[in-house]
């Protein structure tokens, strides 16, 4: 009834919606079927699954999938191939459940020590973050899952927490082009 009243193009599911693998597969399959019957189009079935502190499936006891951990730790290896494998792993288990979009990778640069991106970001410079983001886009793509590089235009250096209100950056556009925007460019070049 909700899809009939509001035929949206996609739905994002969070931990409260996801009890176990069987329930999730059935829910997503039914949602896709209902949506296609009403609109004639397949819906985006989305989840926010970065790993670490932002994980709805990995680490959830109903799924038997380990959390892949913080992207800070993936980034600290300096191994883009490893970042790609992490995304391929996440994308594979999400696809098997019926998800077709993941709101990852995190393309923020954790340049503000007091900021909220420290554990979620691959690193503190564009040189460290950009190749990891590109590799993850490739991994998600190989798994058959669309992804969304976030949080454009980059909030790793901003002051405040966007979950609590407005956040600000004092950086100029030229400064942002030199750092914050580079991981997003890498994501676009990788096919995000």
N, C-alpha and C positions, 0 to 999 in steps of 0.2 A: 504493500500500500504506500509506503514512503517513497519508493522509487517511482510509483505511478504519479504521486502528487508532486514530486521533485525529481525529475529524471536527470540526475547529475551524471557527469562524465566519469567520475571516479570516487572512490571511498578510501579513506585511510583508516586502517585498523590499529588499535593499540592493545597493550597487554590485557586490559579488562575484557576485550573481545575474544581473546585467544586462550582457550582452555587447554586443548591438546591437539595433536595432529589430525585425528579423525574429525573432530568438531570443526577445525579450521578448514580442512579440505571441503567438507560438506557445505559450510557457510559460504566459502568463496565460490564454489561451484554453483550453488543456488543463486547467489547474488549475480553472478555472471549470466546465468540463464534468464533470470527475471529481467535484468537490464537489457539484454539483447532482444528479448521478446517485446519490450516496451519501446526501445529506441532503434533497434536494428543494428546497433553498434556494440562491440565488446567494451566493457568498462575498464578503467584503470583500477586495479586492485592493489592498493599501496600499503606499505609498512615503513616505519622509521627504524631501520636495523643497521646501525653503524658498527655495533660491537661495543664492548666496554660498558659505559654508563648508559648508553642508548641502545638497548637490545630488548626486543619484545618476544623473540623466539629463542634465541641462544641463551641458555641459562635458565629458561622457563622449564620447571620440572615436567610439565605435560608433554614436552617435545623430545626429550632425550638428546638434545643438541647442546654441546658446550658453547659458552660465550667465547668468541674469538679474542676478547680482550680489548684494551684501549689502543686506539690508533697511534697514540704517543709512543707506545712500545714497538709497534710495527714500524713507525717512522725512524725510531732510534737505531734500527738495524741498517738503515741506509740501502736496503735491498728492495728495489721496485718489483722485482720478480716475486718476492714474498708478499708484498702488498697485493699484487695481482692474484696470487693463489688464495689469499684471505677472502678477497671479493668473489672469486670463483666459488669458493666453499659456501659463503653466505648466499650468493645468488642461486646456487644449486639447491640448497635446502629450502629457500623461499619459493623457488619455481615448483618444486615438488609438492608444496602445500597449495599452490595456485596463485601466488602473488606474481604480478608482472611488473611492478614498479617498487624500487627501494629508494627512500629518501636518504641516500648516501652516494658518494663519499663526502666527508667533511673537507671542504677546500679552504678552510680558514687557516690563517697563520697565527699561531699563539704568541704574538709579540707583546702582549700586555700581561706581565706576571700576575696581576690582580684579576685578570679576566676569567671567563668561565670556560674557555676552550682548551685549557692546558692538557687535559687527558684525552680530549676528542680529536685534537689536531695532530697531524703527522710531524709537526715541527715548528720552529720559530723563524724560519726564513722561506722565501719563495723557492730558493734553490733546493731546499729539503722537501717541501710540500708538493710542488708541481709534478715531479716525476711519480710520486706515490699516487696522487690523484689520477693522473693519466693511466697508470697501471690498473688502478681499481676500476675505472670506467671500462677498460678492456676485459677485465675479469667478469664484471657483471654482464657485459655484452655476450661474452662466451657462454654464460649460464642462461642466456635468454631472458634476462631481466633488465628493463630500462632503469636508469638511475638518474639522480638529480644532484649535481654538485651544489653544495650549500655552504655557507649562507651568504649569498651574493648581496653586496659587493665585497664581503669579507668583514666579519665581526670579531676576529681574534685580537685585534688591537683596540677595539672600542671600549669605552668606559660604561659599565653597567651590565645588567643581565636583561636580554630581550624578553625573557619570560615574565619579568616584573614591570616592564615599561619601556620607554624610549631609551635607546642607547646612542652614543655619539662617538664620532672619530674626528679628530682635529687635523687629519692628514689632508693634503691637497690632492687634486686629481692626478697630477704628475707623480706624486709620491705613491699613490695607490696603484697607478699603472706600473710602477717599478717593483712593487711587492704584492699587495693584496690581490690584484687582478690576475697576476700570472698563473696561479693554479687554475683559475676558471678558463683562461685561454688554453692551458694544457688539456683541460677536460673537454673543451670544444674540439680541439685538434684530435683528440682520441675518440671522438664520436658521441659525446654525451648528448 
